[in-house]
Amino acid sequence: PPPAMGGPPTMGGPPPTMGGPPPAMGVAPRTGAEGGPPRMGGGPSMPGAGDGNAGPSNFYSIAAGSAGSYSQNRAAPSVTQLENAMSGVSMTGPPPMGVPGAGPGVHGMAPAMSPGAAGQTGLGGAPGPQPTELPRLEDMDLSVAADSLFLRTSVTKVPQQQSDGSKVPIGCVLTPMAGDDTGNEVPLVNFGTAGIVRCKRCRAYINPYVVWVDNGRRWRCNLCGLLNEVPQAYFSHIDANGKRKDREERPELMNSTVEIVAPGEYMVRAPQPPVFFFVIDVSQNALNGGYVKAATDAILQSLDSLPEASRAQIGFITFDTSVHFYNLNSDLSAPQMLCVSDLENLFLPVPEDLLVDLNDSRSVVESLLQELPHMFGPDRAAQAPIDCALGAALLGAERVMGHIGGKLCVFASTLPSLGDGKLAYRESAAIYGTEQEVTLLRGEDKWIKDRALELSRMQICVELFLVSSGYSDAANLSQLAIGTAGHVFYYPQFHGERDAEKLTYELSRVLTRPLALEAVMRIRCTRGMRISSFHGNHHMRANDLMALPNCGPDNCYAVNLTYEEPVLAGGCVCIQAALLYTTTAGERRIRVMNTALPICQALSEAVDTVNVDVAINVLAKQAVTVALRAGLDTARQRLHHACLEVLRGVHARTNARAPSAPMSYGAPASAPAPAAQPKIPDSLQLLPLYTMALQKGIAFRGGNAIAADERVFNLNLMANMKVDVSRRYAYPRMFSIHDMPAEAGLPISDPSAA
């Protein structure tokens, strides 16, 4: 019989039955266990996970023969596993047909959506008619506003034309774990038997901006336009306004940011306890500054406030020309120091007692923290070695905690000079202020880069504390923190009386803030736009997968959006970020953040909606990337050019609105009226000021007065800075000091009265 009306028969499917109803227009081929993509809610899915020809995949694939059973001693899941399982269909469209087993978006850029791809499923299914029209603006529910605590955009309207979009900075800044330290509650969603509802093409999560059709039986994805069937367990009728009748009972449809409970298929092993390991430099330069006491005091004060302290594990290493391990067995009355001086063949003296449960060995840990300042105090500096073996200490820590992962706090006070990771002295005052200065800002040591990659694979996050009295090559050492989603803290010429309070506060903050463990994040956007660059401390796997061994309230990331098509279709540009992580309590969660930006016809509309605080944050992060690639002068020019492009857009808007002078028939031509003076909108009044302030700040300023370590620290600080902080960093708040009261600047006896 001839095929039924509504499109050609699905390739490989059964022939149509005589007398049967014709298939609905644009319905995606139904698939099940026999092949193709899993049904909505069935099979494990990750943020951005696609489904190749091999069937469903998950982020941490269960080992063959042990599905559903977890091992406490299993090694930390590698980022390679993460990549393979997360390598799903990109937000930009399906892969080209005819490539057997092609998995899109793994090692290269995701294939762009082409007009001929509308009839392809891109999920291992057969070609067929697939509706890909993006939702119209009038069909979308924009009453749900984006939560600026988690996601902020530089504009709230996007120009439709690519030629106009290039004149305004389009980007967003994300702080995925913001508010967790202040008790902010994110709505929790448990899909239960329905399974997590996601788009079968782009793998976007259900959100407030999708459009419901066929009386709620299908929903149109707001990112790729695909019509998806609604699982039976998730079905609800829609009202006269096109909204689900149970909408108010569904947090994922009422909130732009939600937390989804991930099923067990999302884990390859049982949840691991939070681990805190400390690698402490005790060479001569370190002891002269006296930072050891400040660090140990901060650790001692934070023991009760560690996340999930009842499950936490802890360990210590000190190092100079040797590596000192500490036996913290709970049966001991005092800790034992075990010195390993063979840096070439480093070994663990008592592997089972170097990382211990804090609860079981609390008295031994406290004893060690009280003794370390006496063992390595300033009075012992004269006898301490000058050289240090940081590389060997890192290898030792990696071997102790590598099977679990966790947070690794590294204290370095001098340039590593022995064994693996030895660094040459690169600083030269002669190249400051020249084109060669950029070489001092780049981390180029292969051993350190490889170490950062391996630590990220083991789910270890490095928090680097530079307590140097001289040049310590922060450009190279900071790669340990950059590649593992950690932070860099810098104390030039550390002096206990001056800097101990700052070190204590920052170390306590690192240890006590909430943690997201074994995290990955993927960001999607509407078809026609793409993510062009990522900023912040992370390791990039594939082209759009960010690996974050730890993520906390202080982690901030930014992305830039560019046009893939000259004219945008649909009514909105939607952005969705999904962070998959494990809580310190051992629960696997997916935090989904959404926003929708209406598409406007005129550039002037977009210019009027520019958020200058977010825009300058994104532009500064772009300039950091340019500075490390092409030099500081090029970075300053990049900031200047970006500001001018926005102001030219304002000028074009003014000229377009200026009325033409009236003319009378037969009257002599009059001189042309002078062009209207462009008026900068209120939203952009501070953009030129912030731009010039950034150009003159420590991160981008020219000249030879800024030391390499200090500039590297400020560049890294800017790359990870939140929006509110970057505004004050660019243009600090000013206070009058001539009329301040006498008690100003002094400690407050009663903070509650302030």
Secondary structure as UniProt FT lines:
FT   TURN            5..6
FT   TURN            11..12
FT   TURN            18..19
FT   TURN            25..26
FT   TURN            33..34
FT   TURN            40..41
FT   TURN            47..48
FT   TURN            53..54
FT   TURN            64..65
FT   TURN            67..68
FT   TURN            72..73
FT   HELIX           79..86
FT   TURN            91..92
FT   TURN            97..98
FT   TURN            100..101
FT   TURN            104..105
FT   HELIX           115..119
FT   HELIX           137..139
FT   TURN            142..143
FT   TURN            148..150
FT   STRAND          151..153
FT   STRAND          158..159
FT   HELIX           162..165
FT   TURN            166..167
FT   STRAND          171..174
FT   TURN            176..183
FT   STRAND          188..189
FT   HELIX           192..194
FT   TURN            200..202
FT   TURN            208..209
FT   STRAND          211..213
FT   HELIX           214..216
FT   STRAND          218..220
FT   TURN            222..224
FT   STRAND          227..229
FT   HELIX           232..234
FT   TURN            240..241
FT   TURN            245..246
FT   HELIX           247..249
FT   HELIX           251..254
FT   STRAND          257..261
FT   HELIX           264..266
FT   STRAND          275..281
FT   HELIX           284..289
FT   HELIX           291..302
FT   HELIX           303..305
FT   TURN            307..311
FT   STRAND          313..319
FT   STRAND          323..327
FT   TURN            330..331
FT   STRAND          336..340
FT   TURN            344..345
FT   HELIX           351..353
FT   STRAND          356..357
FT   TURN            358..361
FT   HELIX           362..375
FT   HELIX           378..383
FT   HELIX           390..401
FT   TURN            402..404
FT   STRAND          406..412
FT   TURN            420..421
FT   HELIX           429..431
FT   TURN            432..433
FT   HELIX           435..437
FT   HELIX           438..441
FT   HELIX           446..457
FT   TURN            458..459
FT   STRAND          460..466
FT   HELIX           474..477
FT   HELIX           479..482
FT   TURN            483..485
FT   STRAND          488..490
FT   TURN            492..493
FT   HELIX           496..512
FT   STRAND          516..525
FT   TURN            527..528
FT   STRAND          529..535
FT   STRAND          539..541
FT   TURN            542..544
FT   STRAND          545..551
FT   TURN            553..554
FT   STRAND          557..563
FT   STRAND          572..583
FT   TURN            584..585
FT   STRAND          588..600
FT   HELIX           603..608
FT   HELIX           612..630
FT   HELIX           632..657
FT   TURN            665..666
FT   HELIX           682..684
FT   TURN            685..686
FT   HELIX           687..695
FT   TURN            698..700
FT   HELIX           708..719
FT   HELIX           723..730
FT   TURN            738..739
FT   TURN            742..745
FT   HELIX           751..753
//
